[in-house]
């Protein structure tokens, strides 16, 4: 019997153990027996030790008044989800000690943001046990997770399109790791001498606009013969940085690993030259701890990018630049970035003057009493033509001050507002102010209000209240697209807050900044719904009345590869094109080891549906576009309908 089949039989018997360790009861399945989105793998591994903390949606602020309207009969907290599966090698035998990371920041995120700026502190990490099993518990529901999988003896793999459904044990198909590509070569100088102990760092090129390299880069040192070797590389585009004492640093930015054979790349280093100078402020005062970066001008394939930090006297020296011309950038907190457009290696008396950024200070007070607020955070917003389109600048700064005082830098001259966030208050804005370069502007006051609220009742089609429905407030322009999610902070002043309905189906969310909201209504046993154009005003709780959730429809089928075999891990997506006043619906399912998928509780309507091969980092992104084009078709579903036989055959 094949190893995967044996594991499947053993692990399936353990699935029931998962929910015994969850907090709170598991809701009984509805007549459709389904979930809104799902991975439908058949493997149920036991629980290895988890290494890191719980995954949390940092965009959400959970309302502490979740069940305040039903103190006599509180309902149990919703059960969070789990994700399980196994990792196998090329021979389909389980792999022990494979590192598995569950993250929201996979390759898709890198299309929009620099991966070096991604906060991975909330990723969840574990290792496989002797049966190749991994398990994550207490996972937030989300339909675009990725698994980052690595093992010392195999090429790393990213498996995207992971769907985690609330309250479910989400079982993923077995994932196979394979041997990767070896990149090797010799490092020599311009005279042909080998360079021992040269330091090499290899990172996957960022897909993000603006560049950057993979923070999980590989670092090695050449041996006594100047030889190096990187083993088990995955497919993709890489950047290789090389440096050695006495030689100029060089970066090779066009290393493409196709995965069809080992590669050889020899490297030549030039003798090092120096580049230095001094950094001061606009008054000539030397600045300490300024980061100065030099970028070579010209050759884009073999380039140099190196850094130095200024001393207490404002001086910096770079000892590892090859001959050539460079652009220098100097960065320091509280100052505008300074630049030398062109400098030649060997110059040691460069002068860089940084201009101080403007600063704003003031006070945060309670709007009703005028009393200062002791604990709060503040941030800046650009003051555009209207408040709805303002964008928060940078991360909020937290303050604890008996007088409610704050001070923060502005990134440039212009028109701004200060936003203050304080406990038991809605996010509030100051009046618009204008600030000039180098100016220190005081006297800005933010009057924090209690804001407005939203309330309502959620029922099923028989008029029965539905408990534990998740209610989320967002900006009315939110669509839930990959781009919206990647923004981190969505433009506008709408607050993202969540609550749950109580045993009577009632919900109430307060402390909302007055603006126009979208209200999402979600429950795993019903079709999700949303209410647009909810206008929240100060000191008023908008009543949405009774909102009825439909059971929705079920869609299922099988996905096959170009060879005609079933395709585990393939992804099926349904996209509803709603009317102008409706919220878009998006449902995703990942095929199990038999290639079967199932989407449940889909909102009634007409959809575009398509299938793509497994979403894996380093794969051909154009193949997914081709899959969508070749498989895309329309379907119409009604409430309670079970639409089977929605099969897909992927072409080459």
Secondary structure, 3 states (H helix, E strand, C coil): CCHHHHHHHHHHCCCCHHHHCCCCCCCCCCCCCCCCCEEECCCCCCCCCECCCCCCCCCCEECCCCCHHHCCCCCCCCCCEEEEEEEECCCCCECCCCEEEEECCCHHHHCCCCHHHCCCCCCEEEECCCCCEEEEEEECCEEEEEEEEEECCEEEEEEEEEEECCCCEEECCCEECCCCEEEEEEEEECCCCECCCCEEEEEEECCCCCCCECCCCEEEECCCCCEEEEEEECCEEEEEEEECCCECCEEEEEEEECCCCCEECCEEECECEEEEEEEEECCCCECCCCEEEEEECCCCCEECEEEEECCCCCEEEEEEECCCEEEEEEECCCECCEEEEEEECCCCCEEEEECECCEEEEEEEECCCCCECCEEEEEEEECCCCHHHCCEEEEEEEEECCCCEEEEECCCCEEEEEEEECCCCCCEECCCEEECCCCEEEEEEEEECCCEEEEEEEEECCCCECCCCEEEEEECCCCCCHHHHHCCCCCCCCCCEEEECCCCCEEEEEEECCCEEEEEEECCCCCCEEEEEEECCCCCEEEEEEEEECCCEEEEEEEECCCCCECCCCEEEEEECCCCCCCCEEEEEECCCCCEEEEEEECCEEEEEEEECCCECCCCHHHHHHHHHHHCEEEEECCCCEECCCCEECCC
